[in-house]
């Protein structure tokens, strides 16, 4: 998994380098989408891409590529960090928020089984997503060989369906919809950033 993640990261960086050389304006827009997705999750990434005029197809592609790469790099890193004794406090803190959310949601998701996990990953809301979904799946005892395809397909379908759905809403709401989108993006980013500084049990 880590090898695939690294290969995908190298491929994406190469494509970004080419875009930066050919079309710097497009490069900045894609970078903004990736930054929004990194700090706020899929919904800010989707809204940012649509607001910058990337269109549904390119917005979906950028978010799928970024989130897939992030999952394939982060999940092996989490497994190694939790399996290794003496992991630094900084590393534990990095993963603690996701672990806490997974623990909180496991009961609800587990009652619905596989369908519950699919819905959890499909929803582009704060605290959801493929990585937290992966932790929930591992807590529920799902084998990784079954869990990973389920996570990827749910996340890909979620990105595409929500991107095209929001773009369709914009078509009918006009400027009002765009203003709402900017406000929502700002609130989601603010919530995501503040949640990273929440006190965790490891801080004591």
C-alpha positions as CSV (number, residue, x, y, z in Angstrom):
1,X,0.0,0.0,0.0
2,X,2.8,2.4,0.9
3,X,4.6,1.7,-2.4
4,X,1.4,2.5,-4.4
5,X,0.9,5.6,-2.3
6,X,4.4,6.9,-2.9
7,X,4.2,6.1,-6.7
8,X,0.9,8.0,-6.9
9,X,2.4,10.9,-5.0
10,X,5.3,11.0,-7.4
11,X,3.0,10.9,-10.4
12,X,0.8,13.6,-9.1
13,X,3.8,15.9,-8.3
14,X,5.1,15.3,-11.8
15,X,1.7,16.3,-13.3
16,X,1.6,19.3,-11.1
17,X,5.1,20.3,-12.2
18,X,4.1,20.1,-15.8
19,X,0.9,22.2,-15.2
20,X,3.0,24.8,-13.3
21,X,5.2,25.1,-16.3
22,X,2.4,25.2,-18.9
23,X,-0.4,27.1,-17.0
24,X,0.7,28.7,-13.7
25,X,-2.9,30.1,-13.1
26,X,-4.4,26.6,-13.3
27,X,-1.6,25.3,-11.0
28,X,-2.5,27.8,-8.3
29,X,-6.1,26.8,-8.5
30,X,-5.3,23.1,-8.2
31,X,-3.0,23.9,-5.3
32,X,-5.8,25.8,-3.6
33,X,-8.1,22.9,-3.9
34,X,-5.6,20.5,-2.4
35,X,-4.9,22.9,0.4
36,X,-8.6,23.2,1.2
37,X,-9.0,19.4,1.1
38,X,-6.0,18.9,3.3
39,X,-7.1,21.4,6.0
40,X,-10.9,21.0,5.8
41,X,-11.7,17.8,4.1
42,X,-13.5,16.9,0.8
43,X,-16.3,19.4,1.0
44,X,-14.0,22.5,1.1
45,X,-11.9,20.9,-1.6
46,X,-15.0,20.4,-3.8
47,X,-16.4,23.9,-3.1
48,X,-13.0,25.5,-3.8
49,X,-12.6,23.8,-7.1
50,X,-16.1,24.7,-8.3
51,X,-15.7,28.3,-7.1
52,X,-12.4,28.7,-9.0
53,X,-14.1,27.5,-12.2
54,X,-12.3,24.1,-12.6
55,X,-15.6,22.4,-13.5
56,X,-17.1,19.2,-12.1
57,X,-14.8,16.8,-13.9
58,X,-11.5,18.4,-13.0
59,X,-12.6,19.2,-9.5
60,X,-13.6,15.6,-9.0
61,X,-10.3,14.4,-10.4
62,X,-8.1,16.6,-8.2
63,X,-10.0,15.7,-5.1
64,X,-10.0,12.0,-5.9
65,X,-6.3,12.0,-6.7
66,X,-5.3,13.9,-3.5
67,X,-7.6,12.0,-1.1
68,X,-6.5,8.6,-2.6
69,X,-2.8,9.4,-2.3
70,X,-3.3,10.8,1.3
71,X,-5.1,7.6,2.4
72,X,-2.5,5.3,0.9
73,X,0.3,7.2,2.6
74,X,-1.5,7.8,5.9
75,X,-2.9,4.4,6.7
76,X,0.5,2.6,6.5
77,X,2.0,5.4,8.6
78,X,-0.7,5.0,11.2
79,X,-0.2,1.2,11.3
80,X,3.5,1.5,11.8
81,X,3.2,4.2,14.4
82,X,0.7,2.3,16.5
83,X,2.7,-1.0,16.2
84,X,6.0,0.6,17.2
85,X,6.8,1.1,20.8
86,X,8.1,4.5,21.9
87,X,6.4,6.4,19.1
88,X,6.9,10.2,19.8
89,X,4.2,12.3,21.4
90,X,4.0,14.5,18.3
91,X,3.2,11.5,16.1
92,X,0.6,10.2,18.6
93,X,-1.0,13.6,18.7
94,X,-1.2,13.7,14.9
95,X,-3.3,10.6,14.8
96,X,-5.2,11.0,18.1
97,X,-8.0,13.1,16.7
98,X,-8.8,10.6,14.0
99,X,-8.6,7.7,16.5
100,X,-11.0,9.5,18.8
101,X,-13.5,10.2,16.1
102,X,-13.3,6.6,14.9
103,X,-13.9,5.3,18.5
104,X,-16.9,7.7,18.8
105,X,-18.5,6.6,15.5
106,X,-17.7,2.9,15.6
107,X,-20.9,2.0,17.5
108,X,-23.2,3.8,15.1
109,X,-21.5,2.7,12.0
110,X,-21.2,-0.9,13.3
111,X,-24.9,-1.2,13.8
112,X,-25.4,-0.9,10.0
113,X,-22.4,-3.0,9.1
114,X,-20.8,-2.5,5.6
115,X,-23.6,-0.1,4.5
116,X,-22.9,2.1,7.5
117,X,-19.2,2.3,6.6
118,X,-20.1,3.1,3.0
119,X,-22.4,5.9,4.1
120,X,-19.9,7.2,6.6
121,X,-17.1,7.5,3.9
122,X,-19.6,8.8,1.3
123,X,-20.6,11.8,3.4
124,X,-18.2,14.7,2.9
125,X,-18.7,16.2,6.4
126,X,-16.2,17.1,9.1
127,X,-15.1,14.1,11.0
128,X,-16.0,11.6,8.2
129,X,-13.9,10.4,5.3
130,X,-11.8,7.5,4.2
131,X,-9.1,7.6,6.8
132,X,-11.4,7.7,9.8
133,X,-13.5,5.1,8.0
134,X,-10.4,2.9,7.7
135,X,-9.9,3.1,11.4
136,X,-13.5,2.2,12.1
137,X,-13.2,-0.7,9.8
138,X,-10.1,-1.9,11.5
139,X,-11.8,-1.5,14.9
140,X,-14.7,-3.6,13.6
141,X,-12.2,-6.3,12.5
142,X,-12.6,-6.0,8.8
143,X,-9.6,-7.4,6.8
144,X,-7.6,-4.7,5.0
145,X,-7.9,-6.6,1.7
146,X,-11.7,-6.1,1.8
147,X,-11.7,-2.8,3.6
148,X,-9.4,-0.8,1.2
149,X,-11.4,-1.3,-2.0
150,X,-14.6,-0.5,-0.1
151,X,-13.1,2.8,1.2
152,X,-11.7,3.8,-2.2
153,X,-14.9,3.1,-4.1
154,X,-17.1,4.9,-1.5
155,X,-14.8,7.9,-1.4
156,X,-14.5,8.1,-5.2
157,X,-18.3,7.9,-5.6
158,X,-18.8,10.4,-2.9
159,X,-16.5,13.0,-4.5
160,X,-18.1,12.6,-7.9
161,X,-21.7,12.6,-6.7
162,X,-21.3,15.5,-4.4
163,X,-19.3,17.6,-6.9
164,X,-21.8,17.2,-9.7
165,X,-24.7,17.6,-7.2
166,X,-23.3,20.9,-5.8
167,X,-22.5,22.1,-9.4
168,X,-26.1,21.4,-10.3
169,X,-27.4,23.4,-7.3
170,X,-25.2,26.3,-8.3
171,X,-26.8,26.2,-11.8
172,X,-30.2,27.0,-10.2
173,X,-29.2,29.2,-7.2
174,X,-26.8,31.5,-9.1
175,X,-24.9,34.1,-7.1
176,X,-26.7,33.3,-3.8
177,X,-25.5,29.7,-4.0
178,X,-21.9,30.8,-4.5
179,X,-22.1,33.2,-1.5
180,X,-23.4,30.4,0.6
181,X,-20.6,28.1,-0.7
182,X,-17.9,30.6,0.3
183,X,-19.4,31.0,3.8
184,X,-19.8,27.2,4.2
185,X,-16.2,26.7,3.0
186,X,-14.8,29.2,5.5
187,X,-16.8,27.7,8.4
188,X,-15.7,24.1,7.5
189,X,-12.1,25.2,7.3
190,X,-12.3,27.1,10.6
191,X,-13.9,24.1,12.3
192,X,-11.3,21.7,10.9
193,X,-8.4,23.9,11.9
194,X,-9.7,24.5,15.4
195,X,-10.5,20.8,15.9
196,X,-6.8,20.0,15.3
197,X,-5.9,22.0,18.4
198,X,-8.4,20.4,20.7
199,X,-7.0,19.0,23.9
200,X,-6.5,15.2,23.8
201,X,-5.8,12.7,26.6
202,X,-2.2,12.5,25.5
203,X,-1.7,16.2,26.4
204,X,-2.0,15.5,30.1
